[in-house]
Amino acid sequence: MISYILKGRLIDGISDTPIENGLVAVEGSCIVYAGAETGFDAAAFDTDNSTTLLDAGTGTILPGFIDCHAHLFGDENAGSFADGKIFGDQLLGAAYQCGLLLDAGFTSLRDMSENGLYLSRAVERGILRGPKIMPGGKILGITSGHVDMNPSLSKEELNRLDHTSRLVDGPWDCVQGVREQFRAGAKFIKICATGGVSSPTDRLDDVQFSPEELKAIADEAKRHHSYVCAHCTGYEGTYQALLSGITCIEHGVYLTQREIDLMKELDATLVTTLAVSLGVANIPGLPEWMEKKVKTCAAANVKTIEMARKAGIRIALGTDFSNSPNSPYLENGKEFAAMCRAGMTPMEAIKAGTANAAHLLWEDANTGCLTPGKLADIVIVDGNPLSDISCLTHADHVKMVMVDGEMKKENLQ
C-alpha cells in the first residue's frame, strides 16, 4: 500500500538536471517510484484513503542530506573532554542535538566521537529522534598530536577520561586501539594523520603516525571489513596515509598535485568541511597559536577543492560541526553554500551531500538518491537550490523530513 505520494520539483541525487514536475511514491520504508509525474501509473500501485499526498509547491524534493563529518560532543558547558567531562551530561546534550540535525534535513551522519556508539543504538531502537548514525568510536592519535588536548595529563589518564580520543603509540598499540573501537561497536576508524587547528602542541604540517603505524591501522580495519578516514591538513601526512591504503581524506587543507594524483589513482574521497574552516577564520579572540594556524587554512581549503574538482576526485559533504556558536546544528546545510563559494556548482554540492556521501559510508545501496528500491530518506525544502543554494542552509527552510518512510517533520502548509 502506498503510504505517501510527494509531488513537485525533484532532484534525485543522480541526474544532472531536475524533474520540474516530479513524483515520489513511498510504500513502507522504501521508494517504489521516483520520476516524472506523467510516468506514474497509479493503477499499478495500491492506494486508498490512507495514502497521504504532499505537494512541494515552489519547493524541491531531494534525497535526505548526509553529513560525513559530525561531532556529537554534547553540551559544551558540561566540562572538557580532556579534563574528565561529566559523561552523562555530554551524552544528554548530544541526544538533544540529534533532533536538531534531523530538523535541518540530515537523515544520516558519520559521528567522530564515542557518543555516537550510544546514540546510534538509541536511534535504531526508536527511543531517540535523530538521523541514522554511523559511529566511529574514539579518534586515534599519537601522544603530542592533534587529539592530545591536555598535556598536563598522562597518556593513561587521558585514555581513561577522554570520551573522544584514544592515544596510541607504536604499531601494536595502534592495532589494540582499532580493536577496542570495533569491540565497542564502531563502524569505521578515524585517525589524525597530521596536526590540526585546535591542538596547541602541534603544527598543521606535522606527520603524526609512522608508515608502520598507519599500515597497522589500515590493515586491522580491513580485517574487520571496514575502513579508515584520516584527518589531514598537511600534505606529507596525507601522502603517507594514502600510501598505507587509507582512501578517505578529511579536510585536505594543504595538498599538492602529488596527493591529488594519488587520490585519483586510489579512487579516494575528499570530505570538505569548508563551512567551519571559513567560519573559524572570522572568529575574534582566538588564542594566538590558533589564529596563526587559521589565517591560511580557508584559502588553502578552497584551492584543494579546485584541484580535486579538476582531477575528478569524489567529494563528499562533511561539516565538522559540533553545535558550537560557530557551528550550530540547525545550520549544517551551510556546507552546501560553502562548497558553492569554493567553485562547486549547486548540483555538485547536492550530490556531495547525498549520493557521494552515501557511497563513502558504504550505504549507497540503501540511501543517497531517490530511486525505486532505496530507503525513503527524503527532504523537501522551500525553494530551488539550483538557483538559490541558501534554501539548504537552515532548518527553517526544511519543510519535510522522512527517514526510512517514517515522517519525522512536516510543515508544508
Secondary structure as GFF3:
##gff-version 3
##sequence-region A 1 413
A	DSSP	beta_strand	4	10	.	.	.	ID=ss1
A	DSSP	beta_strand	19	27	.	.	.	ID=ss2
A	DSSP	beta_strand	30	36	.	.	.	ID=ss3
A	DSSP	three_ten_helix	37	39	.	.	.	ID=ss4
A	DSSP	three_ten_helix	42	44	.	.	.	ID=ss5
A	DSSP	beta_strand	52	63	.	.	.	ID=ss6
A	DSSP	beta_strand	65	70	.	.	.	ID=ss7
A	DSSP	three_ten_helix	76	78	.	.	.	ID=ss8
A	DSSP	alpha_helix	87	103	.	.	.	ID=ss9
A	DSSP	beta_strand	106	111	.	.	.	ID=ss10
A	DSSP	alpha_helix	115	125	.	.	.	ID=ss11
A	DSSP	beta_strand	132	135	.	.	.	ID=ss12
A	DSSP	beta_strand	139	141	.	.	.	ID=ss13
A	DSSP	alpha_helix	155	161	.	.	.	ID=ss14
A	DSSP	beta_strand	165	167	.	.	.	ID=ss15
A	DSSP	alpha_helix	171	184	.	.	.	ID=ss16
A	DSSP	beta_strand	189	192	.	.	.	ID=ss17
A	DSSP	alpha_helix	211	223	.	.	.	ID=ss18
A	DSSP	beta_strand	228	232	.	.	.	ID=ss19
A	DSSP	alpha_helix	235	243	.	.	.	ID=ss20
A	DSSP	beta_strand	248	251	.	.	.	ID=ss21
A	DSSP	alpha_helix	257	266	.	.	.	ID=ss22
A	DSSP	beta_strand	269	271	.	.	.	ID=ss23
A	DSSP	alpha_helix	274	280	.	.	.	ID=ss24
A	DSSP	alpha_helix	288	311	.	.	.	ID=ss25
A	DSSP	beta_strand	314	316	.	.	.	ID=ss26
A	DSSP	three_ten_helix	329	331	.	.	.	ID=ss27
A	DSSP	alpha_helix	334	341	.	.	.	ID=ss28
A	DSSP	alpha_helix	346	352	.	.	.	ID=ss29
A	DSSP	alpha_helix	355	360	.	.	.	ID=ss30
A	DSSP	beta_strand	378	381	.	.	.	ID=ss31
A	DSSP	three_ten_helix	389	392	.	.	.	ID=ss32
A	DSSP	three_ten_helix	395	397	.	.	.	ID=ss33
A	DSSP	beta_strand	398	403	.	.	.	ID=ss34
A	DSSP	beta_strand	406	410	.	.	.	ID=ss35
###
